[in-house]
Amino acid sequence: MPSIAQPPDLGEPLDPLPKEFAALMRPEVPGLIKEIRVEVQRAYPVYARLLDGPSADAIRQGVEQALGTFVDRVADPGSSSAQRDELLRKFGRVEAYEGRDLDTLQGAYRLGARIALRRAKTMGRQYNLSPSLILAFADALFAYVDELEALAREGYAEVQARAASEVSALRRQLLHLILVGPPLPQAAISELCEQAAWELPAQCTLVALRVPAPDHIRACLDRDVLADLGIPQPHLLIPGPLTPERLAMLESALAGAPAVVGLTVPPPQAADSLRWARRVLQLIDDGIVPDGPLVHCEDHLTTLWLLSDPALVTHIAARELAPLGALTGSRRGRLVETLRVHIATRAPAEQVGEVLGVHAQTVRYRLRNLDAHLGARITDPDHRFALEASLRSLHLQGNHYAE
């Protein structure tokens, strides 16, 4: 029997196993593999099917590589483990494909380690090995099991990441089809919904973000939220209305990142909801709508409507105010502002004067001038409505029609 150096006394740091120990272990490997197989099948019946199925050869090779590499490493600490590494990653991939967590596989690894340790104790009695050597073997063995588990986790994580990426791509494609606008391509959407495990809701709420979103936002969203975050105009689709729970989720995920919540609409109108939300973002950038971490379209519908076509509004205002065209710019501007407040408030001259910061008599004077120039335009319902809408729009844009 090869001479085996005595390991240090208990309590001292354990050195690597002596290389000569590999010569004792190697003949034990075939019998150990059979014993581990029987015990693992008994403790974990789920593996009986795999060990008798199409993956049986790969599993056998993996176990052989795992045990063989341990022995090889004792004989030569610099030996390669590349083949073992790939086979053990495959074990993790199989667990992911089978829909199990890694607890079962880790349990099987540790059961195999206990069986190997039991056999090492038998060898210790057979060859009269030092108890310290068996202790060193146990320490090295369970450290090796940790290494095997780490490789399995890598393979498991690969499958999970790929699956998550595939589902994410399907859901982005689904979001794109929904936003194509009516009529929705129902057949394609139904197929994608099935592939992406997503149910088309009766209503949905769109959210427009100002800039490409940080990666952490996606991780904080509910799993059924569709998202396209890496594009220049990122957006989300939240199934259903924005309930308090959904709002809390959204605020937590965005963490202050600027966004606008669109209206809750049926899916065929999702493109409109997103368009309105993006328009509000533009109005925020233009200083028309107040900024905030999370702005709601619902609070700015009239503004959206009045500014839906600024050029047309300017044309309407020019038409309705044409009788004031001969006046100087400053005088026309004062009269138009007085008219805007008068029509909007329908208040007496005193209150209009308070809004404008002028005396009530000045207001009355301006109103008489307006009446002289505009006449029936102020009282005719159609003209009055056109005046009010166009003047409100111009006011929102900061244009008091002074020129």
TORMARPA-324941 format. One record per residue: y negated, z negated, x of N, C-alpha, C in turn; residue number from 0. Coordinates in steps of 0.001 Angstrom, whole numbers, plus 500000, padded with zeros to 6 digits. Layout:
     nyy     nzz     nxx    cayy    cazz    caxx     cyy     czz     cxx  pos
       Y       Z       X       Y       Z       X       Y       Z       X  NUM
...
! end
This chain:
     nyy     nzz     nxx    cayy    cazz    caxx     cyy     czz     cxx  pos
  501193  500000  500851  500000  500000  500000  498760  500000  500885    0
  497738  500749  500560  496527  500781  501389  495910  499402  501476    1
  495323  499146  502606  494635  497866  502784  493351  497883  501978    2
  493119  496813  501219  491939  496723  500364  491051  495600  500864    3
  489821  495925  501161  488889  494904  501631  488614  493906  500529    4
  488482  492660  500901  488218  491630  499913  486757  491689  499493    5
  486493  491689  498199  485103  491669  497734  484492  490309  497978    6
  483183  490174  497823  482525  488886  498067  482989  487841  497088    7
  482721  486586  497413  483072  485477  496526  482280  485570  495236    8
  482807  484940  494184  482104  484917  492905  480731  484301  493086    9
  479773  484847  492406  478409  484327  492474  477531  485163  493373   10
  478131  485929  494305  477352  486813  495157  477230  488189  494500   11
  476219  488979  494878  476107  490329  494325  477367  491125  494622   12
  477851  491886  493641  479084  492640  493785  478803  493956  494512   13
  479583  494243  495553  479495  495514  496257  480240  496580  495470   14
  480051  497863  495814  480860  498902  495167  482342  498650  495410   15
  483160  499159  494479  484605  498992  494637  485062  499667  495927   16
  486008  499064  496617  486501  499694  497847  487152  501033  497547   17
  486940  501998  498428  487446  503349  498195  488963  503363  498032   18
  489642  502459  498725  491095  502440  498657  491618  502118  497261   19
  490760  501493  496440  491179  501126  495086  491473  502374  494244   20
  490826  503503  494587  491050  504744  493847  492499  505189  493938   21
  493128  504947  495093  494525  505355  495259  495442  504586  494324   22
  495080  503344  493979  495882  502563  493038  495628  503006  491595   23
  494416  503383  491301  494068  503732  489921  494568  505102  489512   24
  494566  506066  490421  494816  507453  490034  496165  507656  489337   25
  497269  507060  489813  498555  507263  489115  498585  506658  487716   26
  497635  505756  487432  497617  505087  486135  496905  505907  485052   27
  496159  506921  485485  495295  507626  484542  496069  508311  483411   28
  497142  509085  483662  497838  509744  482545  498347  508774  481491   29
  498980  507684  481914  499463  506703  480946  498320  506018  480217   30
  497217  505793  480925  496053  505158  480306  495468  506051  479216   31
  495439  507359  479456  494916  508291  478454  495736  508204  477172   32
  497074  508190  477308  497939  508094  476124  497711  506796  475377   33
  497586  505709  476120  497394  504404  475476  496055  504352  474750   34
  495015  504891  475384  493690  504896  474746  493726  505729  473472   35
  494419  506858  473515  494498  507720  472333  495138  506968  471166   36
  496253  506296  471408  496942  505564  470340  496048  504468  469775   37
  495421  503695  470647  494611  502568  470194  493349  503033  469455   38
  492731  504109  469939  491515  504608  469277  491853  505150  467897   39
  492973  505871  467764  493365  506384  466453  493661  505253  465475   40
  494244  504175  466004  494555  503035  465138  493263  502329  464699   41
  492331  502153  465612  491101  501421  465293  490092  502289  464550   42
  490108  503605  464816  489128  504510  464211  489880  505719  463639   43
  490401  505588  462421  491199  506678  461824  490447  508008  461759   44
  489112  507970  461739  488353  509212  461644  488640  510125  462821   45
  488999  509530  463977  489273  510347  465155  490673  510951  465149   46
  491555  510465  464271  492898  511040  464199  492815  512511  463811   47
  491925  512813  462863  491766  514209  462426  491225  515066  463567   48
  490260  514549  464309  489692  515320  465411  490697  515526  466533   49
  491493  514496  466813  492467  514589  467897  493632  515516  467562   50
  493790  515828  466280  494832  516769  465863  494244  518109  465432   51
  492955  518259  465565  492294  519470  465081  491946  520434  466195   52
  491072  521413  465892  490718  522451  466874  489953  521920  468078   53
  489368  520727  467951  488614  520158  469076  489479  519275  469951   54
  490792  519215  469677  491672  518284  470392  491655  518523  471901   55
  491718  519798  472318  491744  520093  473755  490460  519655  474440   56
  489341  519919  473791  488057  519527  474381  487953  518005  474491   57
  488452  517299  473476  488405  515836  473512  489300  515323  474632   58
  490505  515898  474730  491428  515470  475795  490798  515713  477171   59
  490192  516900  477350  489563  517197  478631  488418  516224  478921   60
  487677  515884  477862  486575  514957  478048  487044  513589  478491   61
  488107  513097  477869  488650  511791  478250  489182  511853  479683   62
  489902  512938  480008  490421  513089  481366  489281  513123  482380   63
  488234  513850  482052  487097  513930  482962  486407  512585  483116   64
  486264  511864  482007  485597  510565  482071  486351  509603  482976   65
  487687  509526  482793  488485  508613  483623  488605  509144  485050   66
  488833  510461  485177  488990  511039  486511  487731  510908  487344   67
  486564  511100  486725  485304  511007  487464  485059  509575  487939   68
  485471  508597  487123  485326  507201  487556  486134  506968  488829   69
  487391  507438  488834  488248  507260  490013  487678  508034  491196   70
  487231  509282  490937  486657  510088  492013  485433  509416  492614   71
  484652  508773  491800  483423  508133  492282  483754  506925  493156   72
  484849  506239  492827  485275  505129  493683  485704  505666  495048   73
  486463  506790  495021  486935  507369  496278  485788  508005  497062   74
  484843  508618  496343  483722  509302  496999  482496  509171  496109   75
  481625  508191  496385  480454  507951  495509  479563  509170  495337   76
  479676  510170  496216  478822  511349  496104  479449  512484  495323   77
  480594  512270  494697  481284  513353  493993  480494  513796  492763   78
  480653  515085  492416  479894  515657  491302  480474  515219  489957   79
  479590  515082  488982  480020  514716  487624  479530  515729  486598   80
  479169  516940  487054  478557  517921  486152  479481  518300  485003   81
  480765  518537  485305  481696  518936  484250  481882  517809  483239   82
  482017  516599  483759  482130  515446  482854  480900  515314  481983   83
  479738  515481  482573  478487  515297  481827  478431  516222  480617   84
  478775  517496  480802  478689  518436  479699  479710  518113  478615   85
  480920  517721  479015  481937  517378  478022  481537  516138  477223   86
  480946  515167  477886  480527  513951  477180  479332  514210  476265   87
  478450  515130  476670  477362  515516  475752  477947  516184  474512   88
  479026  516938  474716  479674  517598  473574  480213  516555  472595   89
  480728  515423  473108  481169  514351  472210  480025  513927  471288   90
  478829  513774  471864  477674  513393  471054  477311  514463  470041   91
  477436  515732  470452  477127  516814  469523  478094  516813  468349   92
  479390  516573  468638  480375  516540  467564  480045  515451  466557   93
  479647  514278  467049  479291  513188  466133  478126  513598  465232   94
  477145  514290  465814  475998  514725  465015  476413  515773  463985   95
  477232  516745  464409  477695  517777  463473  478524  517179  462340   96
  479292  516128  462661  480152  515499  461658  479365  514556  460744   97
  478094  514323  461067  477259  513479  460214  477461  511993  460418   98
  478007  511591  461578  478177  510161  461867  477075  509687  462803   99
  476822  508368  462778  475953  507828  463818  476803  507576  465055  100
  476190  507090  466123  476909  506946  467393  477668  505625  467513  101
  477562  504754  466512  478234  503459  466623  479740  503613  466773  102
  480338  504543  466025  481787  504722  466084  482215  505209  467464  103
  481510  506192  468002  481854  506709  469325  481667  505635  470390  104
  480598  504885  470301  480366  503821  471270  481451  502756  471183  105
  481881  502477  469953  482979  501527  469786  484255  502037  470431  106
  484532  503343  470296  485726  503923  470917  485629  503863  472436  107
  484450  504116  472988  484273  504003  474436  484603  502591  474917  108
  484084  501614  474218  484257  500226  474660  485696  499751  474458  109
  486339  500290  473418  487754  499992  473254  488545  500570  474426  110
  488240  501797  474808  488903  502397  475963  488669  501593  477229  111
  487444  501070  477391  487140  500263  478576  487961  498971  478575  112
  488136  498353  477408  488936  497114  477351  490402  497401  477686  113
  490903  498552  477221  492286  498927  477544  492423  499160  479050  114
  491435  499825  479641  491473  500058  481085  491397  498745  481857  115
  490587  497825  481373  490486  496532  482039  491799  495755  481933  116
  492434  495865  480770  493728  495193  480584  494754  495740  481570  117
  494750  497060  481763  495688  497652  482712  495330  497237  484134  118
  494033  497111  484431  493632  496683  485772  494114  495268  486060  119
  494103  494410  485053  494607  493045  485246  496109  493060  485538  120
  496826  493962  484848  498263  494117  485125  498475  494585  486561  121
  497647  495557  486989  497730  496017  488373  497415  494887  489347  122
  496460  494037  488976  496103  492924  489850  497267  491997  490094  123
  498034  491733  489030  499207  490879  489201  500291  491604  489999  124
  500416  492911  489741  501451  493694  490408  501196  493780  491914  125
  499933  493978  492289  499595  494172  493697  498938  492930  494312  126
  498926  491862  493546  498335  490619  494048  496889  490820  494499  127
  496115  491478  493622  494716  491746  493942  493853  490519  493674  128
  492766  490457  494369  491850  489330  494221  491208  489327  492832  129
  491081  488168  492189  490351  488101  490911  488924  488634  491026  130
  488328  488434  492208  486965  488947  492404  486939  490462  492368  131
  488011  491088  492851  488083  492531  492807  488198  493023  491360  132
  489007  492335  490556  489131  492706  489146  487797  492506  488436  133
  487087  491449  488799  485760  491216  488215  484802  492334  488607  134
  484866  492763  489873  484018  493872  490321  484372  495149  489564  135
  485686  495361  489333  486127  496527  488561  485561  496477  487143  136
  485629  495321  486493  485112  495181  485125  483622  495471  485083  137
  482894  494944  486085  481446  495172  486122  481138  496659  486262  138
  481843  497333  487171  481630  498764  487376  482058  499566  486153  139
  483154  499149  485512  483677  499884  484364  482691  499889  483201  140
  482135  498719  482867  481230  498662  481712  479867  499278  482027  141
  479471  499271  483298  478266  500024  483673  478518  501524  483500  142
  479743  501938  483812  480126  503350  483651  480144  503743  482175  143
  480599  502836  481312  480596  503104  479874  479164  503307  479381  144
  478241  502501  479882  476832  502702  479508  476373  504114  479870  145
  476840  504606  481005  476485  505959  481443  477073  507010  480493  146
  478327  506797  480087  478960  507724  479150  478220  507739  477811  147
  477821  506558  477340  477099  506475  476064  475760  507202  476154  148
  475105  507099  477299  473819  507774  477463  473997  509292  477381  149
  475083  509810  477965  475346  511253  477884  475612  511677  476444  150
  476388  510873  475716  476645  511190  474310  475355  511193  473505  151
  474465  510250  473804  473187  510205  473088  472369  511472  473347  152
  472454  511998  474585  471735  513236  474885  472226  514375  473998  153
  473553  514535  473914  474102  515596  473069  473772  515399  471611  154
  473828  514159  471162  473510  513829  469769  472058  514182  469464  155
  471177  513810  470407  469743  514070  470210  469449  515570  470209  156
  470194  516353  471011  470001  517800  471027  470226  518396  469642  157
  471325  517986  469006  471646  518519  467680  470605  518078  466665  158
  470218  516810  466729  469220  516308  465782  467900  517046  465938  159
  467484  517249  467199  466207  517930  467437  466279  519373  466956  160
  467418  520035  467222  467563  521421  466795  467586  521524  465274  161
  468298  520579  464649  468359  520589  463181  466985  520339  462590  162
  466264  519365  463175  464922  519071  462673  464003  520267  462870  163
  464163  520956  464006  463328  522119  464280  463630  523248  463306  164
  464934  523452  463011  465316  524513  462082  464804  524233  460678  165
  464948  522980  460235  464450  522608  458906  462937  522736  458857  166
  462284  522309  459945  460822  522407  459996  460376  523862  459896  167
  461101  524764  460582  460747  526187  460525  460961  526738  459118  168
  462060  526341  458476  462322  526790  457108  461233  526304  456162  169
  460810  525072  456352  459802  524514  455450  458430  525126  455698  170
  458133  525476  456940  456875  526195  457192  456902  527563  456527  171
  458054  528227  456592  458189  529525  455927  458045  529368  454420  172
  458608  528300  453886  458498  528016  452457  457047  527783  452070  173
  456339  527011  452865  454923  526759  452604  454137  528069  452627  174
  454448  528927  453577  453757  530224  453655  453978  531046  452389  175
  455218  531074  451898  455509  531864  450693  454788  531295  449477  176
  454723  529977  449379  454028  529367  448240  452546  529725  448272  177
  451995  529801  449481  450558  530065  449603  450220  531551  449550  178
  451238  532402  449426  450961  533828  449243  450189  534044  447952  179
  450419  533155  446986  449703  533259  445715  450542  533941  444663  180
  450089  533857  443410  450883  534417  442306  450926  535941  442369  181
  452045  536517  441886  453236  535795  441443  454067  535330  442638  182
  454611  534102  442569  455414  533594  443666  456722  534381  443763  183
  457179  534666  444988  458482  535329  445157  459610  534340  444853  184
  459946  534195  443584  460836  533127  443149  462199  533170  443829  185
  462784  534335  443986  464124  534420  444582  464099  533916  446024  186
  463117  534382  446802  463022  533953  448201  462727  532460  448297  187
  461850  531964  447422  461507  530543  447450  462707  529693  447071  188
  463468  530109  446059  464652  529350  445648  465662  529268  446778  189
  465862  530377  447484  466818  530393  448596  466355  529474  449720  190
  465070  529533  450041  464540  528671  451101  464580  527200  450705  191
  464300  526916  449427  464367  525528  448960  465766  524962  449183  192
  466771  525773  448896  468152  525308  449077  468460  525107  450555  193
  468041  526046  451399  468321  525936  452833  467572  524771  453469  194
  466362  524510  452982  465538  523461  453575  465689  522120  452874  195
  466588  522038  451885  466813  520802  451140  465495  520266  450580  196
  464780  521157  449879  463465  520789  449326  463390  521308  447896  197
  462894  520493  446996  462821  520862  445584  461400  521283  445225  198
  461275  522455  444634  459956  522948  444236  459414  522070  443115  199
  458243  521437  443316  457717  520523  442302  456970  521275  441200  200
  456747  520584  440096  455964  521174  439013  454490  521241  439390  201
  454034  520304  440213  452646  520276  440690  452651  519955  442177  202
  451555  520293  442838  451441  519972  444260  449968  519770  444607  203
  449739  519038  445686  448387  518755  446154  448250  519275  447576  204
  447271  520135  447784  447048  520712  449107  446014  519892  449874  205
  446177  519839  451188  445243  519127  452059  444888  520041  453223  206
  443599  520237  453451  443117  521056  454571  442597  520138  455667  207
  443044  520376  456909  442568  519623  458061  441578  520467  458840  208
  440654  519793  459508  439590  520532  460185  440083  521202  461464  209
  440913  520506  462238  441371  521034  463532  442876  520855  463626  210
  443545  521585  464562  444991  521378  464750  445311  519907  464927  211
  446347  519455  464227  446622  518033  464131  447465  517530  465292  212
  447235  516282  465728  448100  515682  466754  449540  515578  466253  213
  450488  515557  467196  451903  515530  466834  452276  514299  466015  214
  451578  513187  466251  451989  511950  465569  451802  512038  464058  215
  450935  512939  463589  450696  513037  462151  451970  513441  461430  216
  452692  514430  461962  453908  514906  461300  454917  513766  461144  217
  455052  512936  462173  456035  511854  462127  455693  510811  461073  218
  454419  510719  460697  453991  509699  459734  453976  510207  458288  219
  454232  511486  458095  454217  512042  456743  455530  511760  456029  220
  455473  511682  454698  456708  511594  453918  457555  512828  454201  221
  458867  512661  454102  459784  513729  454510  459660  514981  453644  222
  459191  514834  452403  459110  516007  451527  457764  516724  451606  223
  456882  516286  452485  455581  516946  452647  455759  518183  453531  224
  455320  519333  453034  455346  520556  453829  454085  520604  454692  225
  454259  521020  455942  453113  520981  456860  453143  522160  457813  226
  451966  522666  458111  451776  523640  459183  450568  523142  459963  227
  450826  522446  461079  449770  521674  461725  449268  522277  463035  228
  450017  523187  463626  449620  523692  464932  448737  524917  464892  229
  448369  525381  463710  447572  526603  463570  446077  526255  463537  230
  445190  527257  463695  443753  526957  463695  443257  526297  462406  231
  443869  526608  461257  443494  525979  459987  444700  525223  459421  232
  445021  524066  459978  446227  523338  459557  446109  522830  458128  233
  447263  522686  457473  447245  522235  456082  448580  521585  455723  234
  448551  520842  454620  449726  520141  454102  449895  520483  452629  235
  451126  520394  452169  451408  520458  450738  452179  519200  450372  236
  451577  518388  449513  452210  517157  449047  452776  517414  447658  237
  454080  517269  447457  454638  517467  446119  454060  516462  445126  238
  453639  516956  443959  453124  516082  442918  451681  515689  443141  239
  451171  514807  442287  449784  514347  442425  449637  513370  443576  240
  448388  513090  443917  448111  512158  445007  448099  510738  444445  241
  449282  510157  444316  449413  508788  443818  448850  507813  444848  242
  448621  506564  444446  448151  505574  445433  449083  505469  446643  243
  450391  505588  446402  451340  505502  447510  451193  506713  448439  244
  451046  507898  447835  450854  509101  448651  449535  509033  449417  245
  448503  508530  448765  447201  508423  449418  447278  507483  450613  246
  447971  506356  450446  448128  505412  451553  448885  506067  452704  247
  449929  506827  452378  450679  507539  453404  449785  508520  454151  248
  448996  509292  453394  448138  510308  453986  447082  509680  454887  249
  446438  508632  454411  445407  507964  455211  445992  507383  456486  250
  447197  506815  456378  447844  506254  457567  448212  507354  458558  251
  448734  508476  458052  449139  509574  458930  447939  510213  459631  252
  446869  510434  458868  445687  511097  459438  444933  510196  460396  253
  444955  508893  460124  444315  507916  461009  442882  508316  461362  254
  442133  508752  460353  440734  509096  460568  440479  510549  460889  255
  441520  511368  461084  441306  512797  461341  440678  513439  460104  256
  439604  514216  460252  438893  514774  459088  439794  515702  458264  257
  439759  515516  456958  440574  516349  456070  439962  516349  454687  258
  440305  517381  453910  439849  517485  452522  441067  517648  451635  259
  441127  516842  450573  442218  516915  449609  441836  517892  448514  260
  442658  518917  448324  442410  519874  447263  442825  519339  445907  261
  442733  520177  444897  443114  519775  443547  444633  519809  443401  262
  445155  518988  442502  446578  519022  442159  446794  520149  441157  263
  447652  521094  441522  447827  522308  440721  449304  522690  440691  264
  449706  523577  439764  451059  524142  439835  451199  524987  441102  265
  452398  525118  441642  452582  525880  442886  451967  527277  442895  266
  451988  528030  441761  451353  529356  441824  449854  529309  442125  267
  449212  528146  441926  447783  528021  442197  447501  527294  443511  268
  448546  527087  444314  448387  526333  445560  447378  527006  446491  269
  447395  528332  446541  446457  529036  447424  445014  528758  447016  270
  444744  528675  445709  443392  528361  445248  442990  526955  445684  271
  443904  526010  445516  443606  524623  445892  443262  524522  447369  272
  444047  525210  448205  443777  525173  449639  442462  525867  449963  273
  442175  526987  449274  440915  527699  449508  439722  526809  449177  274
  439798  526087  448074  438709  525186  447701  438556  524066  448728  275
  439674  523538  449191  439612  522453  450181  438964  522948  451473  276
  439320  524146  451887  438716  524695  453107  437236  524986  452914  277
  436848  525381  451700  435431  525616  451424  434643  524320  451513  278
  435231  523226  451029  434551  521936  451145  434410  521545  452614  279
  435426  521826  453430  435298  521569  454868  434102  522313  455447  280
  433916  523561  455021  432786  524345  455504  431463  523749  455024  281
  431436  523285  453787  430215  522669  453263  429898  521365  453990  282
  430931  520653  454427  430712  519452  455244  430079  519849  456570  283
  430643  520890  457198  430091  521347  458470  428652  521839  458317  284
  428328  522387  457136  426968  522874  456885  426012  521753  456495  285
  426527  520535  456376  425676  519397  456025  425359  519298  454549  286
  426067  520028  453705  425801  520016  452262  426599  518923  451573  287
  427863  518782  451952  428713  517725  451412  428820  516614  452449  288
  428648  515360  452045  428742  514253  453014  430114  514201  453671  289
  430118  513918  454961  431378  513844  455705  432074  512512  455444  290
  433348  512474  455745  434131  511260  455605  435520  511515  456126  291
  436312  510470  456396  437668  510670  456912  438536  511483  455963  292
  438385  511242  454665  439187  511954  453687  438309  512258  452471  293
  437915  513524  452335  437031  513951  451254  437880  514618  450174  294
  437524  514405  448907  438290  514950  447791  437508  516068  447102  295
  438161  517212  446943  437539  518327  446216  437100  517895  444823  296
  437872  517040  444204  437600  516583  442840  436177  516061  442694  297
  435629  515501  443774  434288  514916  443719  433176  515948  443922  298
  433534  517206  444179  432510  518198  444534  432742  519531  443831  299
  433289  519485  442626  433616  520731  441925  432367  521522  441550  300
  431339  520823  441049  430117  521535  440666  429462  522187  441873  301
  429462  521465  442990  428903  522026  444219  429691  523261  444644  302
  431015  523173  444561  431855  524322  444896  431500  525524  444030  303
  431338  525265  442759  431033  526360  441829  429659  526958  442111  304
  428667  526086  442265  427304  526570  442467  427153  527337  443770  305
  427968  527004  444763  427847  527669  446067  428981  528660  446316  306
  429649  529062  445234  430773  529983  445403  430322  531360  445874  307
  429072  531726  445543  428548  533033  445986  427046  532883  446207  308
  426640  532330  447362  425216  532065  447606  424330  533296  447472  309
  424830  534443  447893  424001  535650  447810  423704  536002  446362  310
  424700  535856  445499  424496  536154  444079  423532  535152  443454  311
  423664  533877  443846  422765  532845  443323  421317  533156  443715  312
  421129  533563  444954  419776  533908  445406  419215  535075  444596  313
  420062  536043  444287  419624  537189  443486  419246  536749  442070  314
  420048  535860  441478  419742  535368  440122  418421  534614  440120  315
  418252  533755  441149  417004  532987  441221  415806  533916  441377  316
  415954  534929  442218  414839  535876  442404  414507  536579  441104  317
  415528  536933  440328  415292  537616  439045  414581  536689  438065  318
  415070  535457  437949  414498  534539  436968  413099  534078  437357  319
  412824  534014  438654  411522  533518  439119  410564  534663  439499  320
  410951  535873  439153  410119  537033  439509  408671  536913  439034  321
  408410  536316  437858  406998  536201  437416  406143  535342  438342  322
  406789  534560  439252  406007  533735  440190  405768  534469  441509  323
  406213  535704  441598  406172  536420  442868  404780  536636  443420  324
  403773  536682  442579  402419  536950  443069  401755  535717  443663  325
  402329  534555  443480  401734  533312  443983  401987  533169  445476  326
  401124  532366  446124  401335  532088  447549  402609  531277  447732  327
  403155  531317  448947  404425  530641  449207  404412  529166  448905  328
  403381  528445  449370  403354  526993  449179  403187  526641  447702  329
  402333  527384  446994  402119  527094  445579  403382  527409  444781  330
  403986  528552  445108  405225  528899  444409  406291  527837  444664  331
  406378  527356  445910  407372  526343  446238  407176  525070  445440  332
  405922  524619  445267  405652  523394  444503  406036  523580  443041  333
  405694  524747  442497  406021  525001  441097  407548  525079  440882  334
  408235  525732  441790  409700  525860  441650  410372  524494  441743  335
  409914  523638  442672  410517  522310  442797  410251  521480  441543  336
  409063  521602  441003  408748  520888  439757  409619  521400  438617  337
  409803  522705  438565  410650  523286  437527  412093  522800  437664  338
  412587  522733  438896  413971  522287  439119  414188  520869  438583  339
  413263  519978  438927  413418  518586  438488  413230  518481  436980  340
  412267  519217  436440  411994  519183  434996  413216  519660  434205  341
  413810  520785  434614  414966  521323  433890  416187  520418  434067  342
  416375  519896  435286  417567  519087  435563  417523  517754  434838  343
  416323  517126  434763  416233  515771  434195  415837  515765  432728  344
  415119  516826  432305  414556  516859  430956  413777  515567  430663  345
  413138  515058  431720  412414  513788  431619  410930  514057  431372  346
  410212  513048  430880  408765  513195  430705  408060  513334  432055  347
  406799  513747  431987  406045  514045  433204  405984  512846  434146  348
  405915  511634  433586  405812  510434  434430  407043  510299  435344  349
  408235  510489  434765  409449  510350  435556  409610  511509  436550  350
  409260  512706  436124  409312  513836  437050  408366  513580  438218  351
  407186  513039  437910  406237  512724  438970  406792  511702  439949  352
  407530  510704  439431  408129  509704  440324  409132  510355  441270  353
  409926  511287  440741  410911  511975  441584  410210  512797  442666  354
  409145  513472  442278  408442  514355  443209  407433  513629  444079  355
  407074  512409  443671  406068  511664  444425  404655  512130  444165  356
  404400  512604  442928  403058  513059  442554  402669  512393  441233  357
  401432  512523  440880  400931  511931  439644  401445  512729  438446  358
  401591  512039  437300  402075  512700  436089  401147  513826  435666  359
  399837  513639  435879  398890  514688  435503  399127  515958  436313  360
  399503  515774  437583  399819  516936  438430  401032  517670  437882  361
  402011  516902  437412  403219  517504  436831  402844  518312  435596  362
  402009  517730  434743  401616  518444  433520  400885  519741  433861  363
  400045  519673  434875  399302  520855  435295  400274  521955  435770  364
  401256  521542  436573  402221  522523  437075  403066  523104  435934  365
  403436  522257  434993  404252  522742  433876  403477  523748  433034  366
  402173  523537  432875  401372  524509  432127  401329  525826  432888  367
  401222  525762  434219  401247  526985  435026  402588  527714  434901  368
  403666  526942  434925  404997  527535  434775  405157  528184  433411  369
  404660  527519  432403  404758  528065  431050  403973  529370  430943  370
  402842  529397  431635  402020  530601  431585  402698  531774  432285  371
  403411  531493  433365  404061  532569  434111  405437  532934  433554  372
  406213  531911  433167  407602  532165  432770  407777  532297  431273  373
  406905  531679  430506  406954  531800  429050  408302  531412  428481  374
  408933  532335  427735  410172  532054  427016  411363  531827  427949  375
  411237  532163  429229  412363  531949  430146  412725  530459  430230  376
  411732  529591  430034  412003  528160  430153  412725  527640  428913  377
  412474  528261  427759  413063  527751  426521  414292  528540  426071  378
  414401  529795  426470  415576  530588  426084  416827  530002  426737  379
  417886  529704  425971  419085  529036  426526  419703  529773  427716  380
  419836  531084  427612  420484  531822  428703  419645  531785  429973  381
  418348  532047  429832  417475  532028  431013  417358  530614  431588  382
  417255  529649  430694  417138  528264  431168  418382  527861  431961  383
  419585  528241  431468  420825  527912  432177  420858  528605  433542  384
  420464  529889  433564  420453  530619  434829  419478  529994  435815  385
  418310  529581  435316  417342  528907  436176  417901  527603  436742  386
  418490  526778  435872  418996  525481  436317  420110  525655  437347  387
  421070  526539  437058  422187  526730  437982  421712  527268  439333  388
  420843  528281  439298  420412  528880  440559  419536  527924  441358  389
  418664  527165  440675  417805  526227  441401  418603  525063  441984  390
  419619  524599  441247  420488  523542  441803  421199  524050  443055  391
  421686  525288  442980  422385  525856  444120  421458  525993  445321  392
  420276  526517  445095  419324  526663  446196  418952  525307  446784  393
  418820  524313  445924  418491  522977  446404  419612  522417  447279  394
  420857  522632  446873  421988  522178  447675  421979  522818  449059  395
  421535  524080  449108  421481  524787  450385  420234  524441  451196  396
  419356  523610  450616  418140  523258  451324  417047  524289  451214  397
  417235  525226  450314  416238  526301  450133  415454  526006  448850  398
  414198  525660  448976  413357  525334  447819  412594  526538  447307  399
  412968  527701  447782  412366  528957  447352  410858  528952  447559  400
  410517  528505  448778  409076  528421  449068  408538  529740  449607  401
  409430  530670  449937  408932  531924  450525  409132  533083  449563  402
! end
